[in-house]
């Protein structure tokens, strides 16, 4: 996944902010840190009106100049807008949050994936092996060492893998936890490397449901922000 800041001629972002477009607000710091669904209500040359996000059944407190990001999906890509609160309107109809856009948006291409290092405990199931030996194949405990919207890479010891043969193109099933919920996704092996007693396998997802893709993108985005903050602190 590659995140590119686009110039005005390359990205007509007002078309992405059309009224009725659903999106998600992300607050990355403070006591209201979290992700909140919303939709675009109106657009002017310098600001955007959106449905006021809800937190625990009440309006999310929003003060002037509070920074957040708005993520929208359009045409096979995600668009991320850095924004600041301008005002809140609650007098008539549904409560509306008005915000200004800070600089150019970022476009995240689904087929160009940023990999983020991780250390996730996962379970994998080798579907091709199960077809050949249905009585001996079982879920294997492994460690995911990086992940992206395109797939993941895991390592496992030979003592766990046994005599299973992993080949390019083989189908894999993986179980992992994301946003406090268990996910189960299929994929195909894209790379196999053996380093001593350690097996390293790269797997590309077949297709991620939109809800899972969004949660995974949020995780990767948060980790990227934390990584940048850590690098800034070291300077």
PyMOL commands that set and color helices and strands:
alter all, ss='L'
color gray80, all
select helices_A, chain A and resi 13-15+127-132+158-161+210-234
alter helices_A, ss='H'
color red, helices_A
select strands_A, chain A and resi 3-5+22-27+34-44+47-51+54-55+58-59+67-74+77-89+96-101+106-109+116-126+140-147+151-157+171-178+181-195+198-205
alter strands_A, ss='S'
color yellow, strands_A
deselect
rebuild
show_as cartoon
